[in-house]
Structures are given as C-alpha cells and as structure tokens.
C-alpha cells in the first residue's frame, strides 16, 4: 500500500485518484498545475482533453519525477495525433512503482504464498483521448481512463471518463472547462476488502491569457464534493530568448519554478523542461519537495507547412545553386483569405517576406537576398508560414528551411 498512501498524501489531503494529479509534464507543474484554460500543449490531455483539437502537430512526450529520500518511481509518456478530418487523438501511459518490502505477519494471518516478502505496489494508468473542433473557436474532448492496481498477489482494474471543452475567441485569450471523473472510477484500495472507493468528480474552470508574444498567464479554479472550499492554481511563463522558457506557479499546497530549453532541427522542435516544487502547506504530507523533468517533441502536421529544394544554396554569383524553390502546402478548414511567409535567421531576425491574398502559390523562389536586395550571410535559416482562412482562423507552422553556405572566393 506504500504507493497508494504516498500518492494520497501528496495530493489533496489523501483524495482518492491522486495518481492522476501527477500524470503531467514538467511544464504544467511549473505553472502551478493551472492548465485547464491554457491547454496549448500535449499535457492538455491530463487537464482538459478539449484542447487537443487545437494542436496542429504531432506531439510525443515522456518524463519522470522523483522525491528525495524516496524509492518510489514514477514515469509517464504521451502521444497526440491530429487529423484533418476526424479530429485529434491522444494516448497516455503512466506507472508508479513502489519498492519491494518485507512484511511482518502476526500468527493469526498467513502471508500470501507462504512468504513474508513481496514485490512492491504498482499502479498503472492509461488515458485514451479524443477531441473535435465544433467551430474555429470551440472544441470538446473526452478521456477514457483505465487503471490497474496491484498489491501483494491481488489486482484491481477500473474504468472512468473525463470531459473537457476549450474556447479560444482570439490568440490572446482561452477559456477551458473540464469535468475530471465525470464518470468516476470505483476501486478497492485493499484488494482483500469488500469496500469500494469512488473517485470524486472535480470541476475545473481555467483561463489562459497571452498579452505578449513572449509572456503567458494561466489561472485555474477547482471545486469538488471532496473539497471544503474552491482550490486555486496560478502560473506564468516568459520566453526571454528564442530557446529559453522561465516559469513559476503556486497553488494551495505548492510553489513551483522551472525552465525549458527548446531547439529546432530541420522541421522538428524539441523541448526539455525541468521543474522544482516545494510544498508550503501546513498539512502533514509525505514529501516536502519534488522534481520533474520531461521532454516533448513536435513534428509533422496536417494544415500548413513549407519545405525548400535544394536545402543548401550559395550566394556566389553564377553558382548554379544560388536559387531555392520554397514549396508552400496549405490546407485550411475554409478558403484562404491571406498568407505570409517569413524567412528568418536563427536569431529570429526576418530577412525576407512573401505575402499575398487568397490561396498561397504552390511555390515561391528565393535567391538568397533580403528585402533590400542584399545577399544574406551564411548560416541556417528558418521559416514562419501563416495562413488565415475566410473564417478568420489562423494556421501557423515554423521550422528549419535551408542553409546558405559561405560564398566562395576565387
């Protein structure tokens, strides 16, 4: 029972189903677990499955968290898969493994299988998610939740469901509503007992606000029959550099801070997040601090993207490879109203701009010159491609485009 007791103590005063509070990546943890209204990353599966429909790229995430002086291991992995027609799908697997333990039995009770040593407790969970956009601003989603619990020689299985909705009126604001355990699980915390425990339903309302391109705020409020009062969660995220995120958050029990490092290679974006969390609550908990680390990879997509041929060009006059053809792929939900393609240095500085109205062309040509007609310096160049359809919905994709090699001197 060590894993169960520990997770119960780590959550809201021993609330049943506490393991689901920790099926998260390091980023939401650094935001104080305020993610219901933000829902802009794969971790939305845990907080608000309705947000999956707004993710336009495939996401893969894996991570762990640990507590000092504890032998409990916790690991998780997640995948999101958006489609152009059928909505977005996601899956999560997570497991908590306790240490092997020796048990002292009294004379009236025989130990399982005649021994006084057993393999540590284990809890495994799986979430299978689906989300669909009802309009360009509104999406809904659900999680089918499965849980497997083993203690001693007995096992318990349970099934439940979450519901969620996300509303994004514009690029600055988003509002989310989620019902965690809308269809609650019923489990036995002691497999030899006849007593069933029902996981409480939790209602969460979240707000996300991005007043600046590099700054984000998030706030959640949660209510349940298990709580005595509303629970509040809040956090902020800043991106002072193109590769660096700084985060902080707090809730009724914890104060968190973390960082994230992001790099783009070709068309693949990889981000590694780390969070340190300190428990400031006056209640009795099984831990004072935890650390979380996770890695997220975003790749592919289904709405808009661009690629160049060739991917290595020269700025040498007369070189046969001094021209690149940039192919634009655009599949918005409605007819395109306008589009823009930006070619950027790795520092983020824009060197060339292409734009137009209606559907973008199949390809544009770039001769390695900036908007003033000067040859750009050698290095790697990224692209930013945005299409706005007739309904006002924005479709954005960015990533590596090509490399300009150093000019040859004869």
C-alpha positions in Angstrom: 0.0 0.0 0.0 3.0 2.3 0.1 2.5 3.8 -3.3 -1.2 4.4 -2.6 -0.6 6.0 0.7 2.2 8.2 -0.6 0.2 9.5 -3.6 -2.8 10.2 -1.5 -0.7 12.2 0.9 0.9 14.1 -2.0 -2.4 15.3 -3.4 -5.4 17.0 -1.7 -5.1 15.5 1.7 -5.3 11.9 0.6 -8.0 12.4 -2.1 -8.8 9.1 -4.0 -7.4 9.0 -7.5 -4.4 11.2 -6.6 -2.3 9.4 -9.2 -4.0 11.4 -11.9 -2.8 14.7 -10.4 0.7 13.6 -11.2 0.2 12.4 -14.8 1.6 15.7 -16.0 4.7 17.0 -17.7 7.2 19.4 -16.0 5.7 22.5 -17.8 2.2 22.4 -16.2 3.8 21.6 -12.8 5.9 24.8 -13.1 2.7 26.7 -13.8 1.2 25.6 -10.5 -0.9 23.0 -12.4 -3.0 25.7 -13.9 -3.6 24.3 -17.4 -7.3 23.9 -17.9 -7.7 27.1 -19.8 -4.2 27.2 -21.4 -4.3 23.8 -23.0 -1.7 24.6 -25.7 0.5 21.6 -25.3 0.2 17.8 -25.1 -0.3 17.9 -21.4 -3.8 19.2 -22.0 -4.8 15.5 -22.1 -4.5 15.4 -18.3 -6.3 18.7 -17.6 -8.7 19.3 -20.5 -9.0 16.9 -23.4 -10.9 19.5 -25.3 -7.7 21.3 -26.0 -6.3 18.5 -28.2 -8.2 19.7 -31.3 -6.1 23.0 -31.3 -2.8 21.1 -31.6 -1.9 21.1 -35.2 1.3 19.0 -34.9 2.0 15.5 -33.6 3.5 15.6 -30.1 5.4 13.0 -28.2 6.3 13.5 -24.6 8.0 11.4 -21.9 9.2 12.1 -18.4 9.6 11.3 -14.8 9.5 12.9 -11.4 11.3 12.0 -8.2 11.3 12.8 -4.5 14.4 13.0 -2.4 14.8 10.0 0.0 12.0 8.1 -1.7 12.3 4.8 -3.6 9.0 5.3 -5.4 9.5 5.5 -9.2 7.1 7.5 -11.4 7.2 7.5 -15.3 4.9 8.7 -18.0 4.7 9.0 -21.8 2.1 10.6 -24.1 1.3 10.9 -27.8 -1.1 13.2 -29.7 -2.1 12.7 -33.3 -4.2 15.4 -35.0 -6.0 14.6 -38.3 -7.5 16.9 -40.9 -11.0 15.3 -40.9 -11.6 13.0 -38.0 -10.4 15.2 -35.0 -7.4 14.7 -32.7 -6.4 11.6 -30.8 -4.2 11.2 -27.8 -2.9 8.4 -25.5 -1.1 8.5 -22.2 0.5 5.7 -20.2 1.9 6.2 -16.7 3.1 3.9 -13.9 4.1 4.2 -10.2 6.3 1.5 -8.7 7.0 1.1 -5.0 10.0 -0.6 -3.6 10.0 -4.3 -2.6 9.3 -4.7 1.1 9.4 -7.2 3.9 6.2 -7.7 5.8 5.9 -8.9 9.4 2.8 -11.0 9.8 1.1 -12.0 13.1 0.3 -15.6 13.9 -3.3 -15.4 13.0 -2.8 -14.3 9.5 -0.9 -16.3 6.9 1.1 -14.3 4.4 0.3 -14.6 0.7 2.0 -17.5 -1.0 3.5 -18.5 2.3 6.2 -15.8 2.4 7.0 -12.6 4.2 8.4 -10.7 1.2 6.5 -9.3 -1.7 7.1 -7.2 -4.8 6.4 -3.5 -4.4 3.0 -2.0 -5.1 2.3 -0.9 -8.7 -0.3 1.4 -10.2 -0.6 1.8 -14.0 -2.9 4.2 -15.8 -3.9 4.8 -19.4 -5.8 7.7 -20.9 -7.3 7.4 -24.4 -8.3 10.8 -25.6 -10.4 12.3 -28.5 -11.1 15.9 -29.3 -13.1 17.6 -32.1 -13.4 21.2 -33.2 -17.1 22.3 -33.3 -16.1 25.7 -34.7 -12.9 27.5 -35.3 -13.1 28.8 -31.7 -14.6 25.9 -29.8 -13.6 22.3 -29.3 -14.7 19.4 -27.0 -13.0 16.3 -25.9 -13.1 13.2 -23.6 -10.7 10.8 -21.9 -11.4 7.2 -21.4 -9.4 6.3 -18.2 -8.2 2.9 -17.3 -6.4 2.0 -14.1 -4.6 -1.2 -13.0 -3.5 -1.6 -9.4 -1.5 -4.5 -7.9 -0.8 -5.1 -4.3 0.5 -8.4 -2.9 -1.0 -11.1 -5.2 -4.2 -9.3 -5.9 -5.1 -6.8 -8.6 -7.9 -4.3 -9.2 -9.0 -2.7 -12.5 -11.2 0.3 -13.0 -12.6 2.5 -15.8 -13.7 6.1 -15.8 -14.1 9.2 -18.1 -13.3 12.9 -18.2 -14.9 15.6 -20.3 -13.5 18.9 -21.4 -14.2 22.0 -23.5 -11.9 24.8 -24.7 -13.0 28.2 -26.1 -10.4 30.4 -27.9 -12.1 33.7 -29.0 -8.7 35.0 -30.2 -5.0 34.5 -30.0 -4.7 36.2 -26.6 -7.5 34.6 -24.6 -8.6 31.0 -23.9 -11.2 29.5 -21.5 -11.4 25.9 -20.5 -14.0 23.8 -18.6 -13.2 20.2 -17.5 -15.0 17.6 -15.5 -12.5 15.2 -14.1 -14.0 11.8 -13.3 -17.3 12.8 -14.9 -17.8 9.1 -15.0 -16.0 8.2 -11.8 -13.9 5.1 -11.2 -14.6 2.7 -8.4 -11.6 0.9 -6.9 -10.6 -1.2 -3.9 -7.6 0.3 -2.1 -7.3 -3.1 -0.4 -7.8 -6.0 -2.8 -8.9 -8.3 0.0 -11.6 -5.9 1.2 -15.2 -5.6 0.0 -15.2 -1.8 0.4 -15.2 0.1 -2.9 -13.9 3.7 -3.1 -15.4 6.1 -5.6 -13.2 8.8 -7.1 -14.8 12.2 -6.7 -15.8 14.3 -9.6 -13.8 17.5 -9.9 -14.9 20.6 -11.9 -12.2 22.9 -13.2 -12.5 26.3 -14.8 -9.4 27.7 -16.4 -8.3 30.9 -18.1 -5.3 31.5 -20.3 -4.0 34.9 -21.3 -1.1 35.8 -23.6 -0.9 39.6 -23.6 2.5 39.5 -25.3 4.0 37.0 -27.7 6.7 36.0 -25.2 4.5 36.1 -22.0 1.7 33.8 -20.8 -0.5 33.8 -17.7 -2.8 30.9 -16.5 -5.3 30.6 -13.7 -7.5 27.6 -12.6 -10.2 27.2 -10.1 -11.4 23.7 -9.0 -14.4 22.5 -7.0 -15.4 19.1 -5.8 -17.5 17.5 -3.1 -14.3 16.3 -1.7 -13.0 19.9 -1.2 -14.1 22.1 1.6 -13.5 25.2 -0.5 -12.5 26.2 -4.0 -8.9 25.3 -4.9 -7.0 27.8 -7.0 -3.9 27.4 -9.2 -1.9 30.0 -11.0 1.3 30.4 -13.0 3.2 32.5 -15.5 5.6 31.7 -18.3 8.1 34.0 -20.1 10.3 33.4 -23.1 13.1 36.0 -22.9 15.2 34.1 -25.5 14.1 32.0 -28.5 15.4 28.9 -26.9 14.6 29.6 -23.2 11.5 29.5 -21.1 11.2 30.7 -17.5 8.2 29.6 -15.4 6.7 30.0 -11.9 3.4 29.0 -10.2 1.7 28.3 -7.0 -1.4 26.6 -5.6 -2.8 25.8 -2.1 -0.1 23.3 -1.4 2.9 24.0 -3.7 5.2 26.7 -5.0 7.0 25.8 -8.3 9.6 27.2 -10.6 11.1 25.8 -13.7 12.9 26.3 -17.0 12.5 24.9 -20.5 15.1 24.7 -23.4 13.9 24.4 -27.0 15.7 23.7 -30.2 14.6 23.4 -33.8 16.4 21.0 -36.1 15.0 20.9 -39.6 11.3 20.7 -39.0 11.4 19.0 -35.6 11.0 21.1 -32.4 12.4 19.5 -29.2 11.9 21.0 -25.7 13.2 19.8 -22.4 11.5 21.0 -19.2 12.6 20.9 -15.6 10.6 21.9 -12.5 11.3 22.1 -8.8 8.3 22.1 -6.5 8.2 22.9 -2.8 5.3 22.0 -0.5 4.4 25.0 1.6 1.2 23.6 3.1 0.8 23.3 6.9 -0.8 19.9 6.5 1.0 16.7 7.0 2.3 15.4 3.7 4.7 12.6 2.7 7.0 15.0 0.9 8.5 18.5 1.1 9.9 18.8 -2.4 9.7 17.1 -5.8 11.5 17.5 -9.1 10.0 16.9 -12.5 11.7 16.5 -15.9 10.1 15.9 -19.3 11.0 16.1 -23.0 8.5 17.0 -25.8 9.0 16.6 -29.5 6.7 18.2 -32.1 6.8 17.2 -35.7 4.8 16.8 -38.9 1.4 18.4 -39.2 -1.6 18.5 -41.4 -2.6 22.1 -42.1 0.2 24.3 -43.4 3.9 23.8 -43.8 6.8 24.7 -46.2 9.9 23.0 -47.5 12.8 24.1 -49.7 14.6 22.4 -52.6 17.6 22.4 -52.5 18.2 22.8 -48.8 21.8 24.1 -49.4 22.2 27.2 -51.6 25.2 29.5 -52.3 25.4 33.3 -52.5 28.2 33.1 -55.0 27.3 35.0 -58.2 27.0 32.5 -61.1 26.7 29.4 -58.9 24.1 27.0 -60.2 22.8 26.5 -56.6 22.1 30.2 -55.8 18.3 29.7 -56.1 15.9 27.8 -53.8 12.3 26.8 -54.6 10.1 27.0 -51.5 7.0 24.8 -51.7 4.0 26.0 -49.8 1.5 23.4 -48.5 -1.8 24.9 -47.3 -5.0 23.1 -46.2 -7.0 25.4 -44.0 -10.6 24.5 -43.0 -12.0 27.1 -45.3 -10.7 29.0 -48.3 -7.6 31.1 -47.6 -8.1 34.8 -47.2 -4.4 35.9 -46.8 -1.0 34.4 -46.2 2.5 35.3 -45.2 5.9 33.6 -45.4 8.8 34.9 -43.4 12.4 33.7 -43.8 14.4 34.2 -40.6 17.9 33.9 -39.3 18.3 31.6 -36.3 18.3 34.6 -34.1 14.8 35.4 -35.2 15.6 38.4 -37.4 13.4 38.4 -40.6 15.4 38.8 -43.8 12.7 38.1 -46.5 9.0 38.5 -46.6 6.5 37.0 -49.0 2.8 37.7 -48.7 -0.4 37.7 -50.6 -4.2 37.4 -50.6 -6.3 34.3 -51.3 -4.6 30.9 -51.7 -0.8 30.9 -51.5 1.1 29.8 -54.6 2.4 26.3 -54.9 6.0 27.6 -54.6 8.0 30.8 -54.4 11.6 31.4 -55.4 14.3 32.8 -53.1 17.7 33.9 -54.4 19.3 34.3 -51.0 18.7 38.1 -50.8 16.9 40.1 -48.1 14.1 42.5 -48.6 16.6 45.3 -49.5 18.3 43.1 -52.2 21.4 42.4 -50.2 22.9 38.9 -50.1 22.2 37.3 -46.7 25.2 36.0 -44.6 25.9 32.2 -44.5 24.1 30.1 -41.9 20.9 28.2 -41.2 17.5 29.8 -42.0 14.1 29.1 -40.6 10.6 29.8 -41.9 7.4 31.1 -40.5 4.3 30.3 -42.6 0.9 31.7 -41.7 -2.4 31.3 -43.5 -5.7 33.0 -42.4 -8.8 31.5 -43.8 -12.1 33.2 -44.7 -13.5 32.4 -41.2 -10.6 34.2 -39.5 -8.8 31.1 -38.3 -5.0 31.2 -38.2 -2.9 28.2 -39.3 0.8 28.6 -38.4 3.9 26.5 -39.0 7.5 27.2 -38.4 10.8 25.3 -38.7 14.1 24.8 -40.4 14.1 25.8 -44.1 17.6 25.7 -45.6 21.3 26.5 -45.2 23.2 29.3 -47.0 26.8 28.2 -47.5 29.7 30.6 -47.3 30.5 32.3 -50.6 33.5 31.0 -52.5 36.3 33.5 -53.2 38.3 32.9 -56.4 
